[in-house]
Amino acid sequence: MIAKPSFIENLQLVWALVRRGLNEILRVPGASLPGVIAPTIFMLGTYSIFGKLALLPGFDTSDYLDWILPVGFVQAAAFTGAATGVNLARDIESGWFDRMLLAPAPRWVVLAGLVCSAGIRVLMPSSLLIVIGMSVGLRWPGATGLIISFVTAALLAAVMAFWSCGLAMKFRSQDAAPLMQSSGFMLMQLTAVYAPIALLAPWLQTIARVNPFTYVLDAVRQSYISTISWQDTWPGIVAMVGMLVASAWFAVWRIRKMNTA
């Protein structure tokens, strides 16, 4: 009878899977690079084209860069989480993931390794976003603002990784990649990305007010356009916790249904 791994051994396996996920950046740089630079390109392109929107009445800032850059953290998280699901789908197709599930470690350990790697990998595009933003005149958000930005990006990457991994385990094919990649993108677009909610079309206002990404984005954006307040922070925390619970439940449900026979 094979002895069950201890808690420390489970943590070691989680870290091994995290390192494997991080190694993807070096092993397949062509697949990782677009997700790293895309948020920065989006920020620079949108700021260059729509920068004068901040002059409209209703904006909370006079510099559109302060408004649009926080969106990059959400975008980086969406791309990173989707990439985690695509990588898992590839491992399922090759049979590697089935061999992992036959290991004596609990299945949550395998899932934790995948999700934690996404939470760490998102720090790369997030850091690039801040560096480039500061070089073109970004308002300094303060140390607390940076912490909120990076922690939010890591947690949201975990949300999207849970969701994408669940889809990968359901479809067992990289053909599901468009669904993984479009999920976060659509949720991001259906919120106050380009302008405050009050300036959006009525139908989009309705959607944005029930979209959890709205409150997460507001929590990140507050330190760039004004000051940090509990009133703008706690809805983001509630939305993030809700998405984490829901996406984790979905991924755990799917991994328990995986057939390793």
Number of C-alpha atoms within 10 A of each C-alpha: 3 6 7 12 14 10 11 9 12 19 15 14 18 23 19 16 21 22 15 15 23 16 13 16 15 12 12 10 11 11 13 17 13 13 21 23 16 17 25 25 15 17 20 19 12 16 20 12 9 13 17 12 15 20 13 12 9 12 18 17 15 16 20 23 25 25 27 22 25 27 22 23 29 28 26 29 32 29 27 32 32 33 24 28 29 26 19 26 27 18 19 19 15 11 12 12 18 16 11 14 18 12 13 12 19 13 15 15 19 22 20 20 22 29 31 21 27 32 25 19 25 29 22 14 26 25 16 15 25 19 13 15 19 13 8 10 11 18 16 15 21 12 10 10 19 17 13 19 24 20 17 23 30 27 22 30 35 31 30 31 34 31 27 33 33 26 25 31 22 17 14 19 18 20 13 18 19 11 14 27 20 14 15 25 14 10 17 21 16 18 25 26 20 18 18 15 19 12 15 16 9 11 8 16 18 14 15 22 15 12 17 20 25 23 24 24 24 17 25 29 25 21 24 23 21 13 12 19 11 9 9 19 18 14 17 22 15 14 16 20 15 14 21 20 12 14 21 23 15 17 24 16 14 16 20 12 11 14 8 11 5
